């Protein structure tokens, strides 16, 4: 893969205001009743692209980011998908590339720093503008370490191309102060080259470029067969551009709350993600490998592989039991 990025119109990562004002649509809770729809989407595919966020998706959110790890069920399910020939797996994370690669080691592709850096079949690529502005990110992070030092539990993480200010364990009353000080430093040292965006109890500092997770997913998709169905699973504001990137022909699944989202479906937690991945590794791979003729009636059939979903919320198994 070359270091040239797509020349198509990119998708910017939305801030919280943009996300909530742009759509009133809430993703549908994913239950066994939706399996025929998933099968219909996958029926004509020749290949699957399964893109996964890490924190809050494969791994539960924890107070100490260094302690984050995928659940055992997710680790096993990702390994199974990565070994399947008609599937390309990718981790698309806000973590730095080197960091996320040490936490889950089976996927073929890794996109770190919200897609600004890619590792793919031994090749490495970095967004050129992000590379040029890395020194500014470092300067901002170093300054913030000093400025925020008096605030309990405020933590600054320098990820080379981007930076993160963690406020999850900062006292609630001090969080507005962290936001104000962080914005002031970014504006003063970053100027027009850097931007500040929110996430789940974090503030993200990065280059002000038209590139995000959705662009990385689109770039990966463009290198795969035309009949590839893209699937994206994520839990945060920065995943919204990726949900839009896989629509309308792919599948977007949001993990967590029922906030408005570009995702079609929603599951509650990383434990439920494992159920989805296990089903994809069985029913999804079978559909792609054997073709839609294997299941002539997609609308009413109930298949043995659907039992994979029964590890999820009880409402899933109840839904299937009533089919």
Residue, then its C-alpha position, 0 to 999 in steps of 0.5 A: x500500500x502506498x502512502x498516498x491517501x484517497x483524493x475523494x472528499x474526506x469525512x471530518x470527525x464531528x464534535x458532539x454538537x455536530x453529531x447530535x444536531x445532524x441526526x435524530x436517528x437512534x440505532x436499533x437495538x440488535x436482536x435475533x429478530x434482525x438476523x434475516x436482515x443481516x443475512x440479506x446484507x451479506x448474501x451477495x458478498x464475496x468478501x467481508x471487511x470487519x473494522x473494529x474500534x478497541x476501547x469500549x468495543x473489544x475492551x471495556x472502558x477502564x479508569x487506567x487506559x494502560x490497563x485496557x484489554x480485550x475480553x477473552x471472548x472478543x480476543x478469540x472471536x477476532x482471531x477466528x475472523x482473522x483466520x477466515x479467508x473471505x474476511x479482512x479484519x482491521x482495528x481502527x482506534x484512537x490509540x497510537x499504532x504501536x500501542x494498539x498493535x500490542x493489545x490485539x495481535x491477529x488482525x491484518x490491518x491496523x489504523x491508529x490515531x483515528x486513521x492517521x497512521x496505517x499498518x497493512x501487510x508489513x507496509x506503514x503509512x502516515x498522513x503527511x500533514x499529521x507527520x508535519x504537525x507532530x512537533x506541535x502536538x508534542x509541544x502542546x502535550x508537554x505544556x499541558x503536562x505542566x498546566x494540568x499538573x495541579x488538577x487531580x487525576x488529569x492525565x496527558x497522553x502524547x500519541x505522537x500524531x495526536x494527544x489525549x487529555x484523560x478526565x475520566x477520574x478527574x473530579x466533576x467540578x474540575x473538568x470544566x477547568x481542564x477543558x478551558x485550560x486545554x483549549x487555551x493551550x491548543x489555541x495558543x500553541x497549535x494555531x490553525x494547525x491543530x484542533x480540539x475535539x471531545x470524546x468519552x471523558x477525553x479531549x483529543x488534540x490532533x492536526x486540523x485535517x480532513x481525515x478521520x476513521x471514516x476515511x481510513x475505512x473507505x481507503x481500506x475498502x477501496x483496496x478490497x474486492x468490489x463485492x466486499x461488505x464493510x462492517x464497522x463496530x465502535x462506541x464513540x463520537x469519533x466512530x460516527x464518520x466510520x458508520x457513515x462510511x459503511x452506509x448504506x451497503x454495509x453494517x454499522x453497530x454502535x456499542x453503548x448508549x442510544x444516542x443519535x448515531x449514523x449506525x444502523x444497530x446498537x449493542x450494549x457492551x463489549x460482551x455483546x460485541x463478542x456475540x456479533x463477532x462469533x455469529x459473523x465467524x460462523x453464519x457470515x463466513x458461511x454466506x460469503x464462502x458458499x453463496x446465497x443459494x445455500x439459504x434460498x429463503x433469507x427472510x424466514x430461516x433460522x439457522x444453527x449458527x444463529x445460536x452464536x447470538x444467544x451469548x448476548x442479552x437474554x432478549x436476543x435468545x427470547x426473540x429467537x425462541x419466538x420465531 
